[in-house]
Amino acid sequence: MSTPSRHNHGEARGCGRIHLLASSWKLPFGVDKLFKSLEAERDRRLPLLSLEDHERYGDTYGQYSGGMFTILTRDSRNIASLLSGQSSKFDYGNLRQICFGCLLGEGIFTENGEDWKRSRKLLASELQKPKFPPLSIIESHFQDMLRAISPPDETPSSIDVRPIFYNYTLDTGTDLFLGVSTNLLASPSSINNEGKRFSLAFNKALRWLATRERFKTFAWLVTGPELWSLCNTARDSLENMIIEAQRQEMGSTVTPFNDFLGRTTDIGKARDELMSLLFAARDSNASLLCWIIYVLAREPEVFKKLEKDVLSIAGDDSSVPPTDFDLTRMQYLEDVLYECLRLFPAVPINGRICNTTTTLPAGGGRSGEEPVFVPKGALVCFSTFGCHRSTKYYGEDAMEFRPERWREVDVKTRTRDYTFHPFIGGPRKCLGEDFALKLTKYTICRLIQCFGAIRVDNLESQDTSNWQEKIKYQIGLTMSPDDGVHVKLTRR
């Protein structure tokens, strides 16, 4: 496998040497590391591989992977420099277009430079409107989800809520951004529904794209007629939904989608931007909901405390939803949400390509406190998963699920020093942060209003001691529990 060595890779005056993982297999382009990552992914422990490498080689080290010289870091100083202080010196190059362009096209997720700035300005005008998203729209889809989870007059039984959450967030996202919902939960038996056609192609295409991302510059190896057919179907289907939204909104004076489309150049551009929005709105939000329910089923004391917090403000009448003001007062719900984002970020590792030779502030020399030389063209990956679990930042109990830690050091402090960055940061900070937090808080609040107990579904899973050690991680383009979220929910 790989062993650490000192390497003078592009060392410059004033910069310390970085640990470089040297392959004993002597395979070119870091192919051995790629195989190691694919093996860890097959065993459903890919985030743990990254964490173990940091524990072994340090907070910042170098390697060759996917044909690129790569610097990997979980040092918050480097992450702050990468995302904020020197953000203009790092971008995605053409890597995202290579890996994701076949589905996402030319939108905010794949663009750089002036094109990216225009896309961000366009989308910010929608996502950062006051009181967005409206709770009434979320509630309508919550009711569809509630019927899927616990049909009326049926005995409570075990259910895997993971696929339901993914359908719920897609239904909600298409309704909010498009004005036409996929309605996967409202009409599950509709075979020829355009929303179902889009969803099936979209889901399968994203699985292809997740594998392409692992191969980075070798993404062209992961292709085939099925991939292109899926991408074409998803893109064509989304265009049809846009046309339907326009048709339904003709004659209406104020509609979110027509307002959005009116500031784009053509329907193709609108489709690409909406595709990126739906990817983020569905996967990231569903991932967070999955982890919260997964945790609550295994931490009964946390559930009891959360139940008390929610019901003291919103009440236990499931027919009376919370208001925007109610949600802002639920402090323990916020702590639970942040603790889930800390231990289980939707995107465990991310990266940027250096477009101008520069340095990062730490990671070089024997002490690891000297600057590190970063040559143009290098890929710098930052491990959110590793940073959030570092004992240097979170103490000896960093691996424990303890929401109370957010009363000790608040989220604003940790966001400023980049020891907490589930929504990235700097100029490319996730536009959907407020949307994601609001949707998640509302959904968890409503679930607690409706259900008095959330438990794991079988005797084997009911041994919740050291439950984190038993997790298998599914890594697509976001991270979720590989074994699903099988729970029993008891109505109040």
C-alpha positions in Angstrom: 0.0 0.0 0.0 1.3 3.5 0.7 3.9 4.7 3.1 4.7 8.3 4.1 7.9 10.0 2.9 9.4 13.5 2.8 9.2 14.9 -0.6 10.4 18.2 -2.1 7.4 18.5 -4.5 7.7 22.0 -5.8 9.2 23.2 -2.6 9.8 27.0 -2.5 11.7 29.3 -0.3 10.0 29.6 3.1 7.9 26.5 2.6 8.2 23.3 4.5 8.2 19.8 3.0 4.9 18.0 2.9 4.3 14.4 3.7 3.8 12.6 0.3 2.4 9.1 0.3 4.8 7.1 -1.8 3.3 4.0 -3.5 5.1 0.6 -2.9 3.2 -0.7 -5.9 4.9 1.8 -8.2 1.7 2.2 -10.3 1.6 5.5 -12.3 -0.8 8.4 -11.8 -1.8 7.3 -8.2 -3.8 4.4 -9.6 -3.0 2.4 -6.5 -4.7 5.0 -4.3 -7.7 5.0 -6.6 -8.0 1.3 -6.2 -7.7 1.7 -2.4 -10.5 4.3 -2.4 -12.7 2.1 -4.6 -12.1 -0.9 -2.2 -13.1 1.3 0.8 -16.2 2.4 -1.1 -17.1 -1.2 -1.8 -16.8 -1.9 2.0 -18.9 1.2 2.7 -16.2 2.9 4.8 -14.8 5.5 2.4 -15.1 8.5 4.8 -13.3 6.4 7.5 -10.4 5.8 5.1 -9.8 9.5 4.8 -10.1 9.9 8.5 -7.6 7.1 9.2 -5.1 8.6 6.7 -5.2 12.0 8.5 -4.7 10.2 11.8 -1.7 8.4 10.4 -0.1 11.0 8.2 -1.2 14.3 9.6 -3.7 17.0 9.1 -2.2 17.9 5.7 -0.4 15.5 3.3 0.1 14.9 -0.4 -0.5 12.0 -2.8 -1.1 11.2 -6.4 -4.7 10.2 -7.1 -6.8 10.0 -10.2 -3.9 11.2 -12.3 -3.4 14.4 -10.2 -1.0 15.6 -7.6 -3.3 16.1 -4.6 -2.9 17.9 -1.3 -5.4 16.6 1.3 -6.1 18.7 4.4 -8.4 18.9 7.4 -6.5 21.9 8.9 -9.1 24.7 9.4 -6.4 27.3 8.6 -5.8 25.8 5.2 -9.6 25.4 4.6 -10.1 29.1 5.5 -7.4 30.1 3.1 -8.7 27.9 0.3 -12.3 28.9 0.6 -12.0 32.5 1.6 -8.6 34.2 1.9 -7.3 32.9 -1.4 -10.5 31.8 -3.1 -9.6 33.5 -6.4 -6.6 31.2 -6.7 -8.7 28.1 -6.5 -11.6 26.9 -8.7 -12.9 23.7 -10.3 -11.0 24.0 -13.6 -12.7 21.7 -16.1 -12.9 18.8 -13.6 -16.6 19.3 -12.7 -17.6 19.7 -16.3 -15.7 16.5 -17.1 -17.4 14.6 -14.3 -20.9 16.1 -14.2 -21.4 18.1 -17.4 -23.3 15.4 -19.2 -26.2 15.8 -16.7 -25.8 19.3 -15.2 -24.8 21.1 -18.3 -23.6 24.7 -18.0 -24.9 25.9 -14.6 -23.6 27.1 -11.3 -22.3 23.7 -10.3 -20.0 23.3 -13.2 -19.0 26.9 -14.1 -16.1 29.2 -13.1 -15.3 32.9 -13.5 -17.8 35.3 -14.9 -20.2 32.6 -15.9 -20.3 31.4 -12.4 -20.9 34.9 -11.0 -23.8 35.4 -13.3 -25.4 32.1 -12.3 -24.9 32.8 -8.6 -26.5 36.2 -8.8 -29.4 34.7 -10.7 -30.0 31.9 -8.2 -29.4 34.1 -5.1 -32.3 36.3 -6.2 -34.6 33.3 -5.7 -33.1 31.4 -2.8 -32.5 34.5 -0.6 -36.0 36.0 -0.8 -37.6 36.9 2.5 -39.4 33.9 4.1 -38.3 31.5 1.5 -39.3 28.7 1.3 -43.0 29.3 2.2 -44.1 26.8 4.9 -47.4 26.2 3.2 -45.7 24.5 0.3 -43.6 22.4 2.5 -46.6 21.4 4.6 -48.5 20.1 1.5 -45.6 17.7 0.7 -45.1 16.8 4.3 -48.7 15.5 4.3 -47.9 13.3 1.3 -44.8 12.0 3.1 -46.8 11.4 6.3 -49.3 9.2 4.4 -46.4 7.2 2.9 -44.7 6.7 6.2 -47.8 5.9 8.3 -51.0 5.3 6.2 -54.2 6.0 8.2 -55.8 3.0 10.1 -52.7 0.8 9.6 -50.8 -0.9 12.4 -47.3 0.8 12.8 -44.7 -1.3 11.2 -41.0 -1.1 10.2 -40.3 1.2 7.3 -37.2 2.5 5.5 -37.7 6.2 5.4 -34.6 6.9 3.2 -36.2 6.6 -0.2 -39.3 8.5 1.1 -37.1 11.4 2.2 -35.4 11.5 -1.2 -38.9 11.6 -2.9 -40.1 14.2 -0.4 -37.2 16.6 -1.0 -37.5 16.2 -4.8 -41.3 16.8 -4.7 -40.7 19.9 -2.5 -37.8 21.2 -4.6 -39.6 21.0 -7.9 -42.7 22.7 -6.5 -40.7 25.5 -4.9 -38.4 26.2 -7.9 -40.6 25.2 -10.8 -44.2 25.6 -9.7 -44.8 22.0 -11.0 -44.0 19.2 -8.6 -42.8 15.7 -9.4 -45.5 14.5 -7.0 -43.8 11.2 -6.4 -45.4 10.7 -3.0 -48.8 12.1 -4.0 -49.2 9.8 -6.9 -46.9 6.8 -6.4 -48.9 4.6 -8.9 -48.7 7.0 -11.8 -46.4 5.1 -14.2 -46.2 7.6 -17.1 -46.1 10.7 -14.9 -43.4 13.1 -16.2 -42.1 13.6 -12.7 -41.5 9.9 -12.3 -39.8 9.8 -15.6 -37.5 12.6 -14.6 -36.9 11.1 -11.1 -35.9 7.6 -12.4 -33.5 8.9 -15.0 -32.1 11.5 -12.5 -31.5 9.0 -9.8 -29.7 6.5 -12.1 -27.6 9.2 -13.7 -26.4 10.5 -10.4 -25.1 7.1 -9.5 -23.0 7.1 -12.7 -21.8 10.6 -11.9 -20.7 9.6 -8.3 -18.4 7.0 -9.8 -17.1 9.4 -12.4 -16.2 11.8 -9.7 -14.0 9.1 -8.0 -12.0 8.8 -11.2 -11.5 12.5 -11.6 -9.4 13.1 -14.8 -10.1 9.5 -15.7 -13.9 10.1 -15.6 -14.1 9.4 -19.3 -13.5 5.7 -18.5 -16.8 5.6 -16.7 -19.2 6.1 -19.6 -21.5 4.2 -21.9 -24.8 4.3 -23.8 -26.8 3.9 -20.6 -25.3 7.1 -19.1 -25.9 9.2 -22.1 -29.5 7.9 -22.4 -30.2 8.6 -18.8 -28.8 12.2 -19.0 -30.7 12.9 -22.2 -33.9 11.6 -20.6 -33.5 13.6 -17.4 -32.7 16.8 -19.3 -35.5 16.3 -21.8 -38.0 15.5 -19.0 -37.0 18.6 -17.0 -37.5 20.8 -20.1 -41.0 19.3 -20.5 -41.7 20.2 -16.9 -40.5 23.8 -17.5 -42.8 24.1 -20.5 -45.7 22.7 -18.4 -44.9 25.2 -15.7 -44.9 28.1 -18.2 -48.3 26.9 -19.6 -49.9 26.7 -16.2 -48.6 30.1 -15.2 -49.7 32.0 -18.3 -51.9 34.9 -17.3 -50.6 34.9 -13.7 -48.9 38.2 -12.8 -46.5 37.0 -10.0 -45.0 33.5 -10.3 -41.6 32.4 -9.1 -40.7 30.4 -12.1 -41.6 33.0 -14.8 -39.7 35.5 -12.8 -36.7 33.2 -12.7 -36.9 32.3 -16.4 -37.4 36.0 -17.4 -33.8 36.7 -16.3 -32.2 33.9 -18.2 -31.2 33.8 -21.9 -33.1 30.7 -22.9 -34.9 27.6 -21.8 -31.7 25.5 -22.0 -29.9 27.8 -19.5 -32.9 27.7 -17.2 -32.9 23.9 -17.4 -29.2 23.6 -16.5 -29.6 26.0 -13.5 -32.7 24.2 -12.3 -30.9 20.8 -12.6 -28.2 22.0 -10.3 -30.7 23.4 -7.9 -32.7 20.2 -7.8 -29.5 18.1 -7.3 -28.6 20.2 -4.2 -32.2 20.5 -2.9 -32.9 16.8 -3.1 -29.7 15.0 -2.2 -28.3 17.3 0.5 -31.6 17.8 2.3 -32.6 14.2 2.1 -29.1 13.2 3.5 -29.5 15.4 6.5 -33.0 14.2 7.2 -31.8 10.6 7.0 -29.0 11.1 9.5 -31.2 13.0 12.0 -33.8 10.1 12.1 -31.0 7.5 12.1 -29.5 9.2 15.2 -32.8 9.9 17.0 -33.7 6.2 16.8 -30.4 5.3 18.5 -30.2 8.2 21.1 -33.4 8.0 23.1 -32.3 10.6 25.6 -31.7 13.1 22.7 -35.1 12.3 21.4 -36.8 13.0 24.7 -35.0 16.3 25.1 -35.8 17.3 21.5 -39.4 16.3 22.0 -39.7 18.5 25.0 -38.1 21.4 23.2 -40.4 21.1 20.1 -43.7 20.4 21.8 -43.2 23.2 24.4 -43.2 25.7 21.5 -45.2 24.1 18.7 -47.6 22.0 20.8 -48.6 18.4 20.3 -51.6 19.0 18.1 -50.4 17.6 14.7 -53.0 19.6 12.9 -51.3 22.9 13.9 -48.0 23.4 12.1 -45.3 25.6 13.5 -44.7 29.1 12.2 -41.5 30.7 11.0 -41.2 32.4 14.4 -41.7 29.0 16.2 -38.8 27.5 14.3 -36.4 30.2 15.3 -37.1 29.5 19.0 -36.3 25.8 18.9 -32.7 25.9 20.2 -32.2 22.2 21.0 -33.6 21.3 17.6 -30.9 23.6 16.1 -28.2 21.9 18.2 -29.2 18.5 17.1 -29.2 19.6 13.5 -25.7 21.1 13.8 -24.4 18.1 15.5 -25.7 15.9 12.7 -24.1 18.2 10.1 -20.8 18.0 12.1 -20.6 14.2 12.3 -22.4 13.4 9.0 -21.9 16.3 6.5 -23.7 15.7 3.2 -20.4 16.1 1.3 -17.6 14.5 3.4 -14.8 15.7 1.2 -14.5 18.4 -1.4 -11.8 20.1 -3.4 -10.5 22.9 -5.6 -7.9 23.1 -8.3 -5.1 25.6 -7.9 -5.1 28.1 -10.9 -2.1 30.2 -9.7 1.0 28.9 -7.9 0.6 29.8 -4.2 1.0 28.5 -0.6 -1.2 27.3 2.1 -0.5 28.5 5.7 0.1 25.1 7.4 1.1 21.5 6.9 4.8 21.7 6.0 8.0 20.9 7.9 8.4 18.3 10.7 6.1 20.3 13.0 3.4 20.7 10.3 3.3 24.4 11.1 5.2 25.7 8.1 3.5 26.9 4.9 3.0 24.4 2.1 3.9 25.1 -1.5 0.9 24.5 -3.9 1.8 24.3 -7.6 -0.5 25.5 -10.3 -2.7 22.5 -11.4 -2.6 20.7 -8.0 -5.9 19.5 -6.6 -6.4 20.6 -3.0 -9.0 18.4 -1.2 -10.4 19.4 2.2 -12.0 16.8 4.4 -15.1 18.2 6.1 -15.6 14.8 7.7 -12.1 14.7 9.1 -12.0 18.4 10.3 -15.4 18.0 12.1 -14.1 14.9 13.9 -10.7 16.3 14.9 -9.9 16.2 18.6 -7.8 19.3 18.1 -11.0 21.3 17.5 -13.7 19.4 19.3 -11.9 17.7 22.2 -11.5 14.1 23.2 -15.3 13.5 22.7 -15.1 14.6 19.1 -16.5 11.3 17.9 -19.5 11.4 20.2 -22.9 12.7 19.3 -23.4 15.5 21.9 -25.7 18.4 20.8 -24.9 20.3 24.0 -21.4 21.2 22.6 -23.1 23.9 20.6 -23.9 25.7 23.8 -20.2 25.8 24.7 -18.8 27.1 21.4 -21.5 28.5 19.2 -22.0 27.9 15.5 -21.0 31.4 14.4 -17.6 31.1 16.1 -16.9 27.7 14.5 -18.2 28.9 11.1 -15.9 32.0 11.2 -12.7 29.9 12.0 -13.8 27.1 9.5 -13.7 24.3 12.1 -17.4 23.9 11.0 -18.2 24.2 7.3 -20.9 21.8 6.1 -22.1 24.5 3.7 -18.5 25.4 2.6 -17.8 29.1 3.0 -16.4 32.2 1.3 -17.7 33.4 -2.1 -18.9 29.9 -3.0 -20.7 29.3 0.2 -23.8 27.2 -0.4 -26.7 29.5 -1.5 -29.2 26.9 -0.1 -28.1 26.9 3.5 -31.1 28.8 4.9 -33.4 26.8 2.7 -31.9 23.5 3.9 -32.0 24.4 7.6 -35.6 25.7 7.4 -36.9 22.7 5.5 -35.1 20.3 7.9 -36.2 22.0 11.1 -39.8 22.2 9.8 -39.9 18.5 8.8 -38.4 17.2 12.1 -40.7 19.4 14.1 -43.7 18.0 12.2 -42.6 14.4 12.6 -42.2 14.9 16.4 -45.7 16.5 16.5 -47.0 13.4 14.8 -45.0 10.6 16.3 -44.3 9.9 20.0 -41.5 7.4 19.4 -38.9 6.6 16.8 -37.1 3.4 17.3 -34.8 1.0 15.3 -36.7 -1.8 13.7 -35.1 -5.1 14.8 -33.4 -6.7 17.7 -30.0 -6.7 16.2 -30.1 -2.9 15.6 -31.6 -2.3 19.1 -28.1 -2.7 20.6 -27.3 1.0 20.2 -24.1 1.0 22.2 -21.3 2.3 20.1 -23.7 2.6 17.2 -21.4 4.9 15.2 -18.8 2.1 14.9 -21.4 -0.1 13.1 -22.3 2.5 10.4 -21.8 1.6 6.8 -21.6 4.7 4.6 -23.2 5.1 1.2 -21.3 7.7 -0.8 -22.9 8.9 -3.9 -22.6 12.6 -4.6 -23.8 12.9 -0.9 -23.4 10.7 2.1 -26.2 8.6 3.7 -26.5 5.4 5.8 -25.8 2.5 3.5 -28.2 0.1 5.3 -31.1 2.6 5.0 -33.0 4.2 7.8 -35.3 1.4 9.0 -37.4 2.6 11.9 -40.7 2.1 13.7 -42.6 5.2 14.3 -45.5 5.3 16.8 -48.3 7.8 16.3 -49.2 10.1 19.2 
